[in-house]
C-alpha cells in the first residue's frame, strides 16, 4: 500500500502493472524540489504544496534520508495540536559533482556538493592548441584525480559519500551520447573519445562521465545559476573561439545532430581572414579574442598568455582611454551586433549573455552592438533583446558542467544509492537531454 500512495501525484488511476520505479522517481524528485525551494519544510507543508498525502511524503522522505539527500533538523509543530515533528532540509554534503573544462589555453576543475557549495576550484594554464589530445587528457586526468581526492577528503566521515558524476566542457562539436569530440577547430581535434579516455585514466567505472560543448554548458550555468534568468537566451562564448549556447523555453536547443550554436563560423566577410575552421571570413575572425587583441592591443596578442589576463589588460587599456583600444573595441562591437542580429532574427531570444573576454569588456562593446542590432532586427524594437555580461566570467563552462550533474540527481534521486548499497553504472546517465 505505501508504494501505491507514492504514485498519487503522478499517474492517478494507473493499472496495477504500472512500473513502480517510473512512478516513484518523479515523486521523489517532487519532494526533493519542494525541500530545496523552501530551504526548511515539514512533511505536512510538503504534502500541502505537492498534492501528495502526508503518509506518502513520509514514505518518500524516508527514502531520501536513506540516500543522504536530505536531513532532519529542529522540531517543528504543524497546527495547534499533535506532536511536533522534525523539519527536512537539503543535505547532500557527501554527494558531490565534478566539472572539468578543456580550453585552448587552460584546464579547469570545479567540485561541488549537492547544494552547490564549492569544495574545490582549480585552473591550470595549459596550451592545448600545441599539445596532443593524449597529453591534454593526461593533464586533465591528473587535475581530476586531485579534485576527486579533495572531494573525498571533504566528505570523509560522512556516510554514503558518493561522486554522482563528472561532466567535461570542450570547445568543439560534441557527440554527447558517445562522449566524443567530433571536431574542435581551434584544437585541431577530430573524433577524440574523451569520456572513454578519461574513464580509463581515472579507472572509475563506477562514475558516469558526460562530455558537452562549452557554450552549451555555459548557457546552462546561466539558466540554473542566475536569479530570474531568461528562459529564452543565447550565451556567447568569448575566447579564442566563438560559440553559442541556445536556451529555448528553458531547454537546451541542440539541433537534430546535437551540433547547433556554431555562430562563430557563420561567414560575415567573404574577403576576410582565414578562420581556424579553414573557411574565410567567419564571425570568429572578427570578434574572437585574437581578432580583438590585434585590433585593440596588438602588443597583448601573445598566444602564450592566459586569456583571462589578456582580457583584464584590455579592459584596463579601455578604462584609461587608450585610443587604439577604444577604436578596436568599437569595431568589434559593430561585428558583434551583426552576429547577434542573426541570432535575434532567427531565434528571438529575450537576452544575449556575453561570456569570456566579451563579458569582461562588455561596457565598451554593448552600446555599439545594440545600435547595430536595432538597425538589423527585422521586427524592429519588438524583437530587440537585452545584451548583458555573464557574472561567471571564464568559469561559466565548468560551472555548467557541475550543474548538469546536480540537476540530474535532483530530477532522478534514484541515481544515488541507499547508503552501503552497490551502484550499477549501466543504469546511470547524466547530461541535459
Number of C-alpha atoms within 10 A of each C-alpha: 6 11 14 15 18 24 24 18 17 16 11 11 8 13 8 8 6 12 10 13 12 12 20 23 19 20 25 23 20 23 24 25 17 19 22 18 12 14 11 17 20 23 23 20 17 24 18 12 11 16 12 22 18 16 15 23 26 20 16 25 23 14 17 24 18 18 25 24 25 22 19 17 14 10 12 15 14 13 9 7 7 8 10 14 16 15 19 25 21 24 18 23 23 23 27 29 27 30 29 30 27 24 24 24 21 19 24 24 27 25 27 26 25 24 15 17 12 16 20 18 18 14 14 14 15 21 20 20 18 12 13 14 19 13 11 19 20 16 16 23 19 15 18 24 14 14 22 22 12 16 27 19 12 17 20 12 10 13 14 22 22 24 22 27 26 27 29 28 28 26 27 25 24 26 19 20 14 14 20 21 23 18 18 21 17 17 22 15 16 15 13 17 17 22 22 15 18 21 17 12 16 15 10 11 13 17 19 21 25 26 28 28 28 28 29 30 30 33 29 28 24 26 23 18 17 13 8 9 14 18 18 19 30 32 30 30 32 26 24 23 27 26 27 27 26 27 23 16 11 15 16 22 17 16 10 7 10 15 16 18 23 18 21 24 21 15 18 18 13 11 9 15 16 14 20 18 15 11 14 19 19 25 25 31 26 26 27 23 23 21 20 25 21 15 21 24 22 14 8 17 18 13 13 10 14 16 25 17 12 18 23 14 14 24 21 14 17 22 14 11 11 14 12 15 24 22 15 20 28 21 19 25 27 22 23 24 25 23 23 25 25 17 19 23 17 11 16 20 22 18 19 24 23 25 31 27 26 30 24 22 21 22 17 22 24 25 16 19 25 22 14 20 27 19 15 18 22 16 12 12 11 10 18 23 20 13 22 17 21 26 17 19 19 21 20 26 35 29 32 30 34 30 28 24 28 25 16 19 23 22 17 21 22 20 20 23 18 17 14 11 10 10 14 12 12 9 9 18 19 22 22 18 9
